[in-house]
Amino acid sequence: MWQPMATTMARAEARAFLVCMLLLPISLSAGAVDAVPNLNINASCKLEAESANSQRQCLADETQARDKLTQQWGQYPNSDRQQCTQTAKLGGTASYVELLTCLEMATAARNLPKQ
């Protein structure tokens, strides 16, 4: 059945718009790991610390890991950054040390010799 060109174009534009709207949340969530995430390390260290001294050490370790992540963030594939960021936030606590360890392990696993 013949349809006017304007109707066909309007439908194509509507479909393109819908596809863009469906993909927008995916692109926004993918972009969320373009920078080192802000994690609440105070809560994590408070839960793990047995004393004020161990809490200070925990915060120092977390800060050191965040500094290293800031320097190296762009070297890690986006897929690793996404996966490891989710892993580092598991259980309601968050840790830059866990995030860094996850990224380093993913890199090491990728560099293992193929058998």
LOVOVO-860889 format. One record per residue: residue number from 1; x, y, z of N, C-alpha, C in turn. Coordinates in Angstrom, 2 decimals, always signed. Example, Ala and Ser with C-alpha at 12.3 -4.5 7.8 and 13.67 -1.06 7.14 Angstrom:
+-----+---------+---------+---------+---------+---------+---------+---------+---------+---------+
| num |     npx |     npy |     npz |    capx |    capy |    capz |     cpx |     cpy |     cpz |
+-----+---------+---------+---------+---------+---------+---------+---------+---------+---------+
|   1 |  +13.19 |   -5.69 |   +7.80 |  +12.30 |   -4.50 |   +7.80 |  +13.20 |   -3.30 |   +7.80 |
|   2 |  +12.85 |   -2.25 |   +7.08 |  +13.67 |   -1.06 |   +7.14 |  +12.90 |   +0.03 |   +7.87 |
+-----+---------+---------+---------+---------+---------+---------+---------+---------+---------+
This chain:
+-----+---------+---------+---------+---------+---------+---------+---------+---------+---------+
| num |     npx |     npy |     npz |    capx |    capy |    capz |     cpx |     cpy |     cpz |
+-----+---------+---------+---------+---------+---------+---------+---------+---------+---------+
|   1 |   +0.83 |   -1.17 |   +0.00 |   +0.00 |   +0.00 |   +0.00 |   +0.88 |   +1.24 |   +0.00 |
|   2 |   +0.54 |   +2.19 |   -0.81 |   +1.31 |   +3.42 |   -0.95 |   +1.04 |   +4.34 |   +0.22 |
|   3 |   +2.13 |   +4.93 |   +0.77 |   +1.99 |   +5.91 |   +1.85 |   +2.73 |   +7.17 |   +1.43 |
|   4 |   +2.19 |   +8.29 |   +1.78 |   +2.90 |   +9.54 |   +1.44 |   +4.29 |   +9.54 |   +2.07 |
|   5 |   +5.22 |  +10.16 |   +1.38 |   +6.61 |  +10.23 |   +1.84 |   +6.71 |  +10.87 |   +3.24 |
|   6 |   +5.91 |  +11.88 |   +3.51 |   +5.96 |  +12.56 |   +4.81 |   +5.60 |  +11.60 |   +5.94 |
|   7 |   +4.65 |  +10.72 |   +5.73 |   +4.24 |   +9.76 |   +6.76 |   +5.36 |   +8.76 |   +7.01 |
|   8 |   +5.96 |   +8.28 |   +5.96 |   +7.07 |   +7.32 |   +6.08 |   +8.24 |   +7.96 |   +6.81 |
|   9 |   +8.57 |   +9.20 |   +6.48 |   +9.68 |   +9.91 |   +7.14 |   +9.36 |  +10.15 |   +8.61 |
|  10 |   +8.12 |  +10.51 |   +8.89 |   +7.73 |  +10.76 |  +10.28 |   +7.87 |   +9.50 |  +11.11 |
|  11 |   +7.49 |   +8.36 |  +10.55 |   +7.63 |   +7.10 |  +11.27 |   +9.10 |   +6.76 |  +11.49 |
|  12 |   +9.91 |   +6.97 |  +10.47 |  +11.34 |   +6.68 |  +10.60 |  +11.97 |   +7.58 |  +11.66 |
|  13 |  +11.57 |   +8.86 |  +11.68 |  +12.10 |   +9.77 |  +12.69 |  +11.63 |   +9.36 |  +14.09 |
|  14 |  +10.39 |   +8.93 |  +14.19 |   +9.86 |   +8.49 |  +15.49 |  +10.61 |   +7.26 |  +15.99 |
|  15 |  +10.89 |   +6.33 |  +15.08 |  +11.65 |   +5.13 |  +15.47 |  +13.06 |   +5.51 |  +15.92 |
|  16 |  +13.70 |   +6.40 |  +15.18 |  +15.05 |   +6.83 |  +15.54 |  +15.05 |   +7.51 |  +16.90 |
|  17 |  +14.04 |   +8.33 |  +17.15 |  +13.92 |   +9.00 |  +18.44 |  +13.77 |   +7.98 |  +19.56 |
|  18 |  +12.91 |   +6.98 |  +19.36 |  +12.70 |   +5.96 |  +20.39 |  +13.97 |   +5.18 |  +20.67 |
|  19 |  +14.70 |   +4.83 |  +19.62 |  +15.96 |   +4.10 |  +19.80 |  +16.94 |   +4.95 |  +20.61 |
|  20 |  +17.03 |   +6.23 |  +20.28 |  +17.93 |   +7.12 |  +21.03 |  +17.52 |   +7.21 |  +22.49 |
|  21 |  +16.24 |   +7.30 |  +22.75 |  +15.76 |   +7.40 |  +24.13 |  +16.03 |   +6.11 |  +24.90 |
|  22 |  +15.96 |   +4.97 |  +24.21 |  +16.26 |   +3.71 |  +24.88 |  +17.74 |   +3.55 |  +25.16 |
|  23 |  +18.58 |   +4.07 |  +24.28 |  +20.02 |   +3.93 |  +24.45 |  +20.61 |   +4.99 |  +25.37 |
|  24 |  +19.90 |   +6.08 |  +25.61 |  +20.43 |   +7.15 |  +26.44 |  +20.84 |   +6.69 |  +27.83 |
|  25 |  +20.01 |   +5.93 |  +28.56 |  +20.46 |   +5.48 |  +29.89 |  +21.71 |   +4.62 |  +29.83 |
|  26 |  +21.87 |   +3.83 |  +28.79 |  +23.06 |   +2.99 |  +28.65 |  +24.29 |   +3.87 |  +28.48 |
|  27 |  +24.19 |   +4.88 |  +27.62 |  +25.34 |   +5.74 |  +27.39 |  +25.66 |   +6.57 |  +28.62 |
|  28 |  +24.64 |   +6.98 |  +29.38 |  +24.89 |   +7.74 |  +30.59 |  +25.56 |   +6.89 |  +31.65 |
|  29 |  +25.13 |   +5.64 |  +31.78 |  +25.75 |   +4.78 |  +32.78 |  +27.17 |   +4.41 |  +32.36 |
|  30 |  +27.40 |   +4.27 |  +31.06 |  +28.75 |   +3.96 |  +30.60 |  +29.68 |   +5.14 |  +30.85 |
|  31 |  +29.16 |   +6.36 |  +30.70 |  +29.96 |   +7.55 |  +30.92 |  +30.25 |   +7.79 |  +32.39 |
|  32 |  +29.55 |   +7.13 |  +33.26 |  +29.71 |   +7.34 |  +34.68 |  +31.07 |   +6.89 |  +35.18 |
|  33 |  +31.80 |   +6.10 |  +34.41 |  +33.11 |   +5.63 |  +34.84 |  +34.24 |   +6.33 |  +34.08 |
|  34 |  +33.93 |   +7.48 |  +33.49 |  +34.97 |   +8.24 |  +32.81 |  +35.95 |   +8.86 |  +33.80 |
|  35 |  +35.52 |   +8.98 |  +35.04 |  +36.38 |   +9.52 |  +36.09 |  +36.31 |   +8.57 |  +37.29 |
|  36 |  +37.31 |   +8.65 |  +38.13 |  +37.31 |   +7.82 |  +39.33 |  +36.05 |   +8.16 |  +40.14 |
|  37 |  +35.28 |   +7.15 |  +40.52 |  +34.04 |   +7.42 |  +41.25 |  +34.33 |   +7.97 |  +42.65 |
|  38 |  +33.36 |   +8.70 |  +43.17 |  +33.47 |   +9.19 |  +44.55 |  +32.85 |   +8.15 |  +45.47 |
|  39 |  +33.67 |   +7.54 |  +46.29 |  +33.21 |   +6.50 |  +47.20 |  +33.24 |   +7.02 |  +48.63 |
|  40 |  +32.31 |   +6.55 |  +49.45 |  +32.24 |   +6.94 |  +50.86 |  +33.16 |   +6.04 |  +51.68 |
|  41 |  +34.41 |   +6.41 |  +51.71 |  +35.39 |   +5.58 |  +52.42 |  +35.29 |   +5.75 |  +53.94 |
|  42 |  +34.74 |   +6.85 |  +54.39 |  +34.59 |   +7.05 |  +55.84 |  +33.72 |   +5.96 |  +56.44 |
|  43 |  +32.62 |   +5.67 |  +55.78 |  +31.71 |   +4.63 |  +56.28 |  +32.40 |   +3.27 |  +56.27 |
|  44 |  +33.11 |   +2.98 |  +55.19 |  +33.81 |   +1.69 |  +55.08 |  +34.87 |   +1.54 |  +56.15 |
|  45 |  +35.67 |   +2.57 |  +56.34 |  +36.74 |   +2.49 |  +57.33 |  +36.19 |   +2.45 |  +58.75 |
|  46 |  +35.09 |   +3.11 |  +58.98 |  +34.47 |   +3.09 |  +60.31 |  +34.00 |   +1.68 |  +60.64 |
|  47 |  +33.43 |   +0.99 |  +59.65 |  +32.96 |   -0.38 |  +59.87 |  +34.11 |   -1.36 |  +60.12 |
|  48 |  +35.20 |   -1.16 |  +59.42 |  +36.32 |   -2.10 |  +59.49 |  +37.27 |   -1.83 |  +60.65 |
|  49 |  +37.30 |   -0.60 |  +61.12 |  +38.30 |   -0.21 |  +62.11 |  +37.98 |   -0.75 |  +63.49 |
|  50 |  +39.01 |   -1.25 |  +64.14 |  +38.89 |   -1.73 |  +65.52 |  +39.26 |   -0.63 |  +66.51 |
|  51 |  +40.02 |   +0.37 |  +66.04 |  +40.43 |   +1.47 |  +66.89 |  +40.55 |   +2.73 |  +66.04 |
|  52 |  +40.74 |   +3.85 |  +66.69 |  +40.91 |   +5.11 |  +65.96 |  +42.17 |   +5.06 |  +65.09 |
|  53 |  +43.20 |   +4.38 |  +65.60 |  +44.44 |   +4.26 |  +64.84 |  +44.23 |   +3.45 |  +63.57 |
|  54 |  +43.51 |   +2.34 |  +63.68 |  +43.28 |   +1.52 |  +62.49 |  +42.35 |   +2.23 |  +61.51 |
|  55 |  +41.46 |   +3.08 |  +62.02 |  +40.60 |   +3.86 |  +61.13 |  +41.43 |   +4.88 |  +60.36 |
|  56 |  +42.38 |   +5.53 |  +61.02 |  +43.27 |   +6.47 |  +60.34 |  +44.09 |   +5.76 |  +59.27 |
|  57 |  +44.58 |   +4.56 |  +59.59 |  +45.37 |   +3.80 |  +58.62 |  +44.51 |   +3.40 |  +57.43 |
|  58 |  +43.28 |   +2.99 |  +57.69 |  +42.36 |   +2.62 |  +56.62 |  +42.13 |   +3.81 |  +55.69 |
|  59 |  +41.88 |   +4.98 |  +56.28 |  +41.65 |   +6.19 |  +55.47 |  +42.89 |   +6.55 |  +54.65 |
|  60 |  +44.08 |   +6.37 |  +55.24 |  +45.33 |   +6.65 |  +54.53 |  +45.49 |   +5.68 |  +53.35 |
|  61 |  +45.20 |   +4.40 |  +53.59 |  +45.29 |   +3.41 |  +52.51 |  +44.30 |   +3.72 |  +51.38 |
|  62 |  +43.10 |   +4.09 |  +51.75 |  +42.07 |   +4.42 |  +50.76 |  +42.46 |   +5.66 |  +49.95 |
|  63 |  +43.00 |   +6.65 |  +50.63 |  +43.42 |   +7.88 |  +49.95 |  +44.57 |   +7.60 |  +48.99 |
|  64 |  +45.51 |   +6.77 |  +49.42 |  +46.63 |   +6.40 |  +48.56 |  +46.14 |   +5.64 |  +47.33 |
|  65 |  +45.19 |   +4.73 |  +47.52 |  +44.63 |   +3.98 |  +46.39 |  +43.89 |   +4.91 |  +45.44 |
|  66 |  +43.14 |   +5.88 |  +45.98 |  +42.42 |   +6.83 |  +45.12 |  +43.39 |   +7.67 |  +44.31 |
|  67 |  +44.48 |   +8.11 |  +44.93 |  +45.49 |   +8.89 |  +44.21 |  +46.08 |   +8.09 |  +43.05 |
|  68 |  +46.38 |   +6.83 |  +43.30 |  +46.92 |   +5.96 |  +42.24 |  +45.89 |   +5.75 |  +41.13 |
|  69 |  +44.63 |   +5.55 |  +41.52 |  +43.56 |   +5.39 |  +40.52 |  +43.42 |   +6.65 |  +39.67 |
|  70 |  +43.52 |   +7.80 |  +40.30 |  +43.40 |   +9.06 |  +39.56 |  +44.48 |   +9.17 |  +38.49 |
|  71 |  +45.68 |   +8.72 |  +38.82 |  +46.79 |   +8.77 |  +37.86 |  +46.63 |   +7.75 |  +36.74 |
|  72 |  +46.07 |   +6.58 |  +37.03 |  +46.06 |   +5.47 |  +36.07 |  +44.69 |   +5.18 |  +35.46 |
|  73 |  +43.65 |   +5.90 |  +35.83 |  +42.27 |   +5.56 |  +35.46 |  +42.11 |   +5.33 |  +33.96 |
|  74 |  +42.64 |   +6.21 |  +33.16 |  +42.48 |   +6.12 |  +31.70 |  +43.17 |   +4.92 |  +31.07 |
|  75 |  +44.06 |   +4.26 |  +31.79 |  +44.78 |   +3.11 |  +31.25 |  +43.94 |   +1.83 |  +31.27 |
|  76 |  +42.87 |   +1.83 |  +32.06 |  +42.05 |   +0.63 |  +32.20 |  +40.89 |   +0.67 |  +31.21 |
|  77 |  +40.56 |   -0.47 |  +30.60 |  +39.42 |   -0.51 |  +29.68 |  +38.12 |   -0.14 |  +30.42 |
|  78 |  +37.23 |   +0.51 |  +29.69 |  +35.97 |   +0.95 |  +30.26 |  +35.18 |   -0.22 |  +30.87 |
|  79 |  +35.22 |   -1.36 |  +30.21 |  +34.48 |   -2.52 |  +30.73 |  +35.02 |   -2.95 |  +32.10 |
|  80 |  +36.34 |   -2.90 |  +32.28 |  +36.94 |   -3.23 |  +33.58 |  +36.56 |   -2.19 |  +34.62 |
|  81 |  +36.58 |   -0.92 |  +34.22 |  +36.23 |   +0.14 |  +35.17 |  +34.79 |   -0.01 |  +35.64 |
|  82 |  +33.89 |   -0.34 |  +34.72 |  +32.49 |   -0.53 |  +35.10 |  +32.33 |   -1.71 |  +36.05 |
|  83 |  +32.89 |   -2.85 |  +35.67 |  +32.76 |   -4.06 |  +36.48 |  +33.39 |   -3.90 |  +37.85 |
|  84 |  +34.58 |   -3.35 |  +37.88 |  +35.28 |   -3.21 |  +39.16 |  +34.65 |   -2.15 |  +40.06 |
|  85 |  +34.10 |   -1.11 |  +39.47 |  +33.39 |   -0.10 |  +40.27 |  +32.19 |   -0.73 |  +40.95 |
|  86 |  +31.45 |   -1.54 |  +40.22 |  +30.30 |   -2.24 |  +40.81 |  +30.77 |   -3.18 |  +41.92 |
|  87 |  +31.84 |   -3.90 |  +41.68 |  +32.37 |   -4.84 |  +42.67 |  +32.83 |   -4.11 |  +43.93 |
|  88 |  +33.48 |   -2.97 |  +43.75 |  +33.99 |   -2.21 |  +44.89 |  +32.88 |   -1.64 |  +45.76 |
|  89 |  +31.67 |   -1.58 |  +45.24 |  +30.53 |   -1.04 |  +46.00 |  +29.63 |   -2.13 |  +46.59 |
|  90 |  +29.99 |   -3.39 |  +46.40 |  +29.16 |   -4.48 |  +46.90 |  +29.05 |   -4.46 |  +48.42 |
|  91 |  +27.92 |   -4.89 |  +48.91 |  +27.74 |   -5.03 |  +50.35 |  +27.46 |   -3.73 |  +51.07 |
|  92 |  +27.23 |   -2.65 |  +50.33 |  +26.90 |   -1.38 |  +50.95 |  +28.10 |   -0.56 |  +51.38 |
|  93 |  +29.29 |   -1.13 |  +51.30 |  +30.50 |   -0.36 |  +51.60 |  +31.24 |   -0.14 |  +50.29 |
|  94 |  +32.17 |   +0.78 |  +50.32 |  +32.92 |   +1.08 |  +49.11 |  +34.39 |   +1.24 |  +49.45 |
|  95 |  +35.24 |   +0.82 |  +48.51 |  +36.67 |   +0.84 |  +48.80 |  +37.48 |   +1.10 |  +47.53 |
|  96 |  +38.33 |   +2.13 |  +47.60 |  +39.27 |   +2.38 |  +46.50 |  +40.32 |   +1.28 |  +46.44 |
|  97 |  +40.69 |   +0.73 |  +47.57 |  +41.67 |   -0.37 |  +47.59 |  +41.10 |   -1.56 |  +46.82 |
|  98 |  +39.84 |   -1.90 |  +47.07 |  +39.21 |   -3.01 |  +46.34 |  +39.08 |   -2.69 |  +44.85 |
|  99 |  +38.74 |   -1.45 |  +44.54 |  +38.61 |   -1.04 |  +43.14 |  +39.95 |   -1.17 |  +42.42 |
| 100 |  +41.00 |   -0.67 |  +43.04 |  +42.34 |   -0.75 |  +42.45 |  +42.79 |   -2.20 |  +42.30 |
| 101 |  +42.57 |   -3.00 |  +43.33 |  +42.95 |   -4.42 |  +43.27 |  +42.21 |   -5.14 |  +42.15 |
| 102 |  +40.93 |   -4.88 |  +42.02 |  +40.13 |   -5.50 |  +40.96 |  +40.69 |   -5.13 |  +39.57 |
| 103 |  +40.99 |   -3.85 |  +39.38 |  +41.52 |   -3.40 |  +38.08 |  +42.89 |   -4.02 |  +37.79 |
| 104 |  +43.72 |   -4.10 |  +38.80 |  +45.04 |   -4.70 |  +38.62 |  +44.93 |   -6.19 |  +38.30 |
| 105 |  +43.99 |   -6.87 |  +38.96 |  +43.80 |   -8.30 |  +38.69 |  +43.23 |   -8.52 |  +37.28 |
| 106 |  +42.32 |   -7.68 |  +36.86 |  +41.76 |   -7.80 |  +35.51 |  +42.85 |   -7.60 |  +34.46 |
| 107 |  +43.73 |   -6.63 |  +34.71 |  +44.84 |   -6.39 |  +33.79 |  +45.79 |   -7.58 |  +33.76 |
| 108 |  +46.12 |   -8.10 |  +34.93 |  +47.02 |   -9.26 |  +35.00 |  +46.40 |  -10.48 |  +34.32 |
| 109 |  +45.12 |  -10.69 |  +34.52 |  +44.46 |  -11.84 |  +33.90 |  +44.47 |  -11.70 |  +32.38 |
| 110 |  +44.28 |  -10.49 |  +31.89 |  +44.29 |  -10.27 |  +30.44 |  +45.68 |  -10.52 |  +29.85 |
| 111 |  +46.70 |  -10.31 |  +30.65 |  +48.08 |  -10.46 |  +30.16 |  +48.66 |  -11.85 |  +30.39 |
| 112 |  +47.86 |  -12.77 |  +30.93 |  +48.34 |  -14.14 |  +31.09 |  +48.62 |  -14.76 |  +29.73 |
| 113 |  +49.63 |  -15.63 |  +29.65 |  +49.90 |  -16.28 |  +28.37 |  +48.73 |  -17.18 |  +27.95 |
| 114 |  +48.45 |  -17.15 |  +26.68 |  +47.39 |  -18.01 |  +26.13 |  +47.91 |  -19.43 |  +26.02 |
| 115 |  +47.06 |  -20.39 |  +26.41 |  +47.50 |  -21.79 |  +26.33 |  +46.92 |  -22.47 |  +25.13 |
+-----+---------+---------+---------+---------+---------+---------+---------+---------+---------+
